[in-house]
Amino acid sequence: MAKQTGIISFTGKLGNLIGYRRNGQYYLRTMPGTVRQTAATRHASRDFGIASRKGKLVRQAVTPHLDISRDGSLVNRLNKTLISAGKSQLQMLNGFRFNRHAGVENFFCQQPVMSPAGVVTIPAQTLRPEGTATHLEVKVIAVRVSFLERRITGSRTASVMIGMDTRFTDIELDVALPGKGTLLVIVQVRSFNGPLATANRRFVAADILAVVPPAVKKQRVTVIPDVKKVPRYKEARGKKYNTTLCTPHTVLLHQRE
């Protein structure tokens, strides 16, 4: 590797050179003539590409509704979780933090739960004191993402303010969101001191509460089997056989929306 010593430094590709930065210094390296991949590296590259596309869709669906500062590690953390989840284990996103410095469990002893009807309930409990906070804002975000069609199919939010000096009874927030695609439900909690939101990142959280896979749509298909030969008492060229068509039958194909 060579160090960039000129007045103007750059990162990225320039001809057959690649500029990059490490520990505050700028360096150069040449592009390799050929790139050799094994079956394992091709498989890892494909998985990373799939996870990256899914992660981008999740971020595009959720982050416009969040009221927290951007976490610089979000992209890598989300992609890593999606790679581990694979194609059919998206429930592994449950509990994922959009703010890595704090979680919803920091605010509530009894965690929010979601009913099958799409109602998020926070049970009655004694709230934990959060610095100089006078209120807590709870915001529930529901989004639907069709990974098959690579698009966001819907979103809905509901929020409530909770006073820290009042007795907290359970609350319910309805975020039912029918439609196509995977349903993601996120709970965001922010501390307020009077009318102002606390800027400290340790007093704000946004976690994925639930991941609901898309509904399975059943489709009936009629299948006609191949011709089969069955024995019959009829001789031809010294052998007993006859050709008979089997009866067509119907099967169910399961396809996710």
C-alpha positions as a Python dict, from the first residue, in 0.01 Angstrom:
ca = {
    (1, 'M'): (0, 0, 0),
    (2, 'A'): (116, 355, -71),
    (3, 'K'): (45, 668, 131),
    (4, 'Q'): (-117, 972, -33),
    (5, 'T'): (109, 1272, 32),
    (6, 'G'): (-33, 1528, -211),
    (7, 'I'): (-243, 1832, -125),
    (8, 'I'): (-559, 1664, -255),
    (9, 'S'): (-646, 1320, -116),
    (10, 'F'): (-929, 1099, -235),
    (11, 'T'): (-1119, 783, -154),
    (12, 'G'): (-1280, 550, -405),
    (13, 'K'): (-1184, 425, -749),
    (14, 'L'): (-967, 624, -991),
    (15, 'G'): (-863, 426, -1296),
    (16, 'N'): (-692, 113, -1166),
    (17, 'L'): (-622, 276, -829),
    (18, 'I'): (-834, 268, -514),
    (19, 'G'): (-799, 538, -250),
    (20, 'Y'): (-904, 470, 109),
    (21, 'R'): (-866, 616, 456),
    (22, 'R'): (-736, 438, 765),
    (23, 'N'): (-666, 592, 1106),
    (24, 'G'): (-685, 942, 962),
    (25, 'Q'): (-432, 871, 684),
    (26, 'Y'): (-504, 829, 312),
    (27, 'Y'): (-358, 537, 118),
    (28, 'L'): (-359, 388, -233),
    (29, 'R'): (-371, 36, -366),
    (30, 'T'): (-411, -109, -712),
    (31, 'M'): (-713, -305, -824),
    (32, 'P'): (-658, -682, -853),
    (33, 'G'): (-635, -818, -1205),
    (34, 'T'): (-873, -1106, -1135),
    (35, 'V'): (-1101, -1195, -846),
    (36, 'R'): (-1120, -1563, -758),
    (37, 'Q'): (-1419, -1683, -562),
    (38, 'T'): (-1480, -2019, -405),
    (39, 'A'): (-1825, -2172, -365),
    (40, 'A'): (-1826, -2052, -2),
    (41, 'T'): (-1741, -1692, -91),
    (42, 'R'): (-2003, -1687, -368),
    (43, 'H'): (-2261, -1818, -121),
    (44, 'A'): (-2161, -1556, 139),
    (45, 'S'): (-2172, -1280, -122),
    (46, 'R'): (-2522, -1383, -231),
    (47, 'D'): (-2647, -1394, 129),
    (48, 'F'): (-2498, -1052, 198),
    (49, 'G'): (-2667, -905, -111),
    (50, 'I'): (-3008, -1047, -10),
    (51, 'A'): (-2969, -917, 347),
    (52, 'S'): (-2860, -574, 222),
    (53, 'R'): (-3169, -539, 2),
    (54, 'K'): (-3397, -644, 287),
    (55, 'G'): (-3221, -412, 531),
    (56, 'K'): (-3261, -117, 295),
    (57, 'L'): (-3635, -183, 268),
    (58, 'V'): (-3670, -205, 647),
    (59, 'R'): (-3482, 123, 696),
    (60, 'Q'): (-3683, 299, 427),
    (61, 'A'): (-4006, 180, 590),
    (62, 'V'): (-3921, 255, 954),
    (63, 'T'): (-3673, 544, 986),
    (64, 'P'): (-3905, 815, 842),
    (65, 'H'): (-4136, 753, 1142),
    (66, 'L'): (-3861, 753, 1407),
    (67, 'D'): (-3786, 1061, 1618),
    (68, 'I'): (-3436, 958, 1725),
    (69, 'S'): (-3094, 1061, 1599),
    (70, 'R'): (-2929, 840, 1340),
    (71, 'D'): (-2722, 550, 1469),
    (72, 'G'): (-2411, 513, 1255),
    (73, 'S'): (-2396, 139, 1319),
    (74, 'L'): (-2757, 72, 1212),
    (75, 'V'): (-2682, -51, 860),
    (76, 'N'): (-2419, -304, 964),
    (77, 'R'): (-2612, -428, 1269),
    (78, 'L'): (-2933, -475, 1069),
    (79, 'N'): (-2757, -654, 783),
    (80, 'K'): (-2579, -885, 1028),
    (81, 'T'): (-2910, -977, 1193),
    (82, 'L'): (-3076, -1042, 856),
    (83, 'I'): (-2787, -1263, 742),
    (84, 'S'): (-2829, -1471, 1058),
    (85, 'A'): (-3206, -1480, 1003),
    (86, 'G'): (-3174, -1625, 654),
    (87, 'K'): (-3467, -1639, 414),
    (88, 'S'): (-3743, -1761, 646),
    (89, 'Q'): (-3646, -1664, 1003),
    (90, 'L'): (-3732, -1294, 1006),
    (91, 'Q'): (-3868, -1337, 1360),
    (92, 'M'): (-3504, -1304, 1466),
    (93, 'L'): (-3558, -928, 1418),
    (94, 'N'): (-3771, -929, 1734),
    (95, 'G'): (-3598, -708, 1990),
    (96, 'F'): (-3372, -537, 1735),
    (97, 'R'): (-3268, -190, 1856),
    (98, 'F'): (-3264, 107, 1622),
    (99, 'N'): (-3076, 288, 1901),
    (100, 'R'): (-2803, 57, 2028),
    (101, 'H'): (-2748, 263, 2344),
    (102, 'A'): (-3085, 189, 2510),
    (103, 'G'): (-3380, -47, 2485),
    (104, 'V'): (-3748, -34, 2576),
    (105, 'E'): (-3674, -252, 2879),
    (106, 'N'): (-3485, 47, 3026),
    (107, 'F'): (-3820, 226, 3068),
    (108, 'F'): (-4069, -48, 3156),
    (109, 'C'): (-4043, -332, 3405),
    (110, 'Q'): (-4329, -509, 3226),
    (111, 'Q'): (-4276, -505, 2854),
    (112, 'P'): (-4532, -409, 2586),
    (113, 'V'): (-4718, -695, 2419),
    (114, 'M'): (-4914, -713, 2094),
    (115, 'S'): (-5238, -901, 2041),
    (116, 'P'): (-5321, -1089, 1719),
    (117, 'A'): (-5566, -806, 1640),
    (118, 'G'): (-5280, -554, 1624),
    (119, 'V'): (-5332, -381, 1961),
    (120, 'V'): (-5015, -301, 2159),
    (121, 'T'): (-5070, -303, 2537),
    (122, 'I'): (-4836, -164, 2802),
    (123, 'P'): (-4936, -319, 3138),
    (124, 'A'): (-4997, -108, 3450),
    (125, 'Q'): (-4676, -66, 3649),
    (126, 'T'): (-4461, 175, 3846),
    (127, 'L'): (-4250, 378, 3606),
    (128, 'R'): (-3878, 401, 3658),
    (129, 'P'): (-3739, 753, 3716),
    (130, 'E'): (-3541, 868, 3412),
    (131, 'G'): (-3313, 1153, 3515),
    (132, 'T'): (-3506, 1482, 3505),
    (133, 'A'): (-3782, 1342, 3283),
    (134, 'T'): (-4136, 1460, 3353),
    (135, 'H'): (-4308, 1264, 3076),
    (136, 'L'): (-4258, 963, 2855),
    (137, 'E'): (-4374, 958, 2496),
    (138, 'V'): (-4466, 614, 2365),
    (139, 'K'): (-4504, 580, 1990),
    (140, 'V'): (-4595, 257, 1814),
    (141, 'I'): (-4506, 222, 1446),
    (142, 'A'): (-4649, -48, 1221),
    (143, 'V'): (-4517, -98, 867),
    (144, 'R'): (-4573, -363, 604),
    (145, 'V'): (-4292, -458, 369),
    (146, 'S'): (-4324, -694, 73),
    (147, 'F'): (-3977, -840, 33),
    (148, 'L'): (-4101, -1041, -265),
    (149, 'E'): (-4209, -727, -453),
    (150, 'R'): (-3939, -509, -292),
    (151, 'R'): (-4176, -235, -181),
    (152, 'I'): (-4341, -84, 126),
    (153, 'T'): (-4713, -161, 124),
    (154, 'G'): (-4839, 39, 424),
    (155, 'S'): (-4767, 216, 753),
    (156, 'R'): (-4951, 338, 1061),
    (157, 'T'): (-4853, 507, 1390),
    (158, 'A'): (-5014, 578, 1727),
    (159, 'S'): (-4868, 766, 2026),
    (160, 'V'): (-4944, 872, 2382),
    (161, 'M'): (-4779, 1090, 2652),
    (162, 'I'): (-4741, 944, 3002),
    (163, 'G'): (-4681, 1167, 3305),
    (164, 'M'): (-4410, 1044, 3541),
    (165, 'D'): (-4587, 1198, 3843),
    (166, 'T'): (-4920, 1023, 3785),
    (167, 'R'): (-5031, 667, 3855),
    (168, 'F'): (-4976, 468, 3537),
    (169, 'T'): (-5251, 233, 3432),
    (170, 'D'): (-5231, 11, 3129),
    (171, 'I'): (-5269, 171, 2788),
    (172, 'E'): (-5361, 28, 2450),
    (173, 'L'): (-5249, 155, 2110),
    (174, 'D'): (-5423, 18, 1803),
    (175, 'V'): (-5192, -21, 1502),
    (176, 'A'): (-5378, -290, 1309),
    (177, 'L'): (-5249, -277, 952),
    (178, 'P'): (-5395, -531, 709),
    (179, 'G'): (-5231, -574, 372),
    (180, 'K'): (-4961, -758, 180),
    (181, 'G'): (-4613, -830, 307),
    (182, 'T'): (-4439, -880, 640),
    (183, 'L'): (-4567, -673, 933),
    (184, 'L'): (-4309, -502, 1156),
    (185, 'V'): (-4420, -333, 1479),
    (186, 'I'): (-4177, -96, 1652),
    (187, 'V'): (-4213, 66, 1995),
    (188, 'Q'): (-4036, 400, 2041),
    (189, 'V'): (-3999, 561, 2386),
    (190, 'R'): (-3863, 913, 2449),
    (191, 'S'): (-3806, 1103, 2772),
    (192, 'F'): (-3938, 1459, 2795),
    (193, 'N'): (-3845, 1734, 3038),
    (194, 'G'): (-4148, 1957, 3012),
    (195, 'P'): (-4214, 2029, 2643),
    (196, 'L'): (-3862, 1935, 2532),
    (197, 'A'): (-3742, 1589, 2437),
    (198, 'T'): (-3426, 1474, 2615),
    (199, 'A'): (-3127, 1478, 2380),
    (200, 'N'): (-2935, 1211, 2573),
    (201, 'R'): (-2932, 896, 2362),
    (202, 'R'): (-2951, 682, 2678),
    (203, 'F'): (-3306, 809, 2737),
    (204, 'V'): (-3458, 714, 2402),
    (205, 'A'): (-3531, 370, 2260),
    (206, 'A'): (-3684, 218, 1947),
    (207, 'D'): (-3713, -161, 1938),
    (208, 'I'): (-3889, -407, 1709),
    (209, 'L'): (-4168, -559, 1916),
    (210, 'A'): (-4313, -807, 1665),
    (211, 'V'): (-4252, -952, 1320),
    (212, 'V'): (-4556, -1112, 1157),
    (213, 'P'): (-4491, -1308, 833),
    (214, 'P'): (-4728, -1254, 539),
    (215, 'A'): (-5043, -1461, 514),
    (216, 'V'): (-5025, -1781, 312),
    (217, 'K'): (-5254, -1786, 11),
    (218, 'K'): (-5381, -2126, -104),
    (219, 'Q'): (-5413, -2196, -474),
    (220, 'R'): (-5577, -2505, -625),
    (221, 'V'): (-5402, -2664, -921),
    (222, 'T'): (-5524, -2964, -1119),
    (223, 'V'): (-5249, -3211, -1201),
    (224, 'I'): (-5275, -3479, -1469),
    (225, 'P'): (-5020, -3758, -1406),
    (226, 'D'): (-4821, -3931, -1675),
    (227, 'V'): (-4964, -4233, -1853),
    (228, 'K'): (-4915, -4554, -1659),
    (229, 'K'): (-4924, -4916, -1774),
    (230, 'V'): (-5142, -5152, -1574),
    (231, 'P'): (-5191, -5530, -1632),
    (232, 'R'): (-5502, -5650, -1815),
    (233, 'Y'): (-5604, -5976, -1973),
    (234, 'K'): (-5519, -5886, -2328),
    (235, 'E'): (-5234, -6031, -2516),
    (236, 'A'): (-5013, -5845, -2758),
    (237, 'R'): (-4683, -5981, -2878),
    (238, 'G'): (-4691, -6242, -2608),
    (239, 'K'): (-4731, -5994, -2318),
    (240, 'K'): (-5031, -5893, -2110),
    (241, 'Y'): (-5063, -5519, -2074),
    (242, 'N'): (-5292, -5223, -2135),
    (243, 'T'): (-5234, -4844, -2121),
    (244, 'T'): (-5475, -4651, -1898),
    (245, 'L'): (-5482, -4280, -1804),
    (246, 'C'): (-5486, -4207, -1431),
    (247, 'T'): (-5757, -3984, -1288),
    (248, 'P'): (-5659, -3614, -1261),
    (249, 'H'): (-5626, -3488, -902),
    (250, 'T'): (-5606, -3151, -732),
    (251, 'V'): (-5326, -3027, -507),
    (252, 'L'): (-5289, -2711, -298),
    (253, 'L'): (-4997, -2477, -356),
    (254, 'H'): (-4907, -2243, -68),
    (255, 'Q'): (-4781, -1901, -171),
    (256, 'R'): (-4701, -1608, 58),
    (257, 'E'): (-4850, -1271, -28),
}
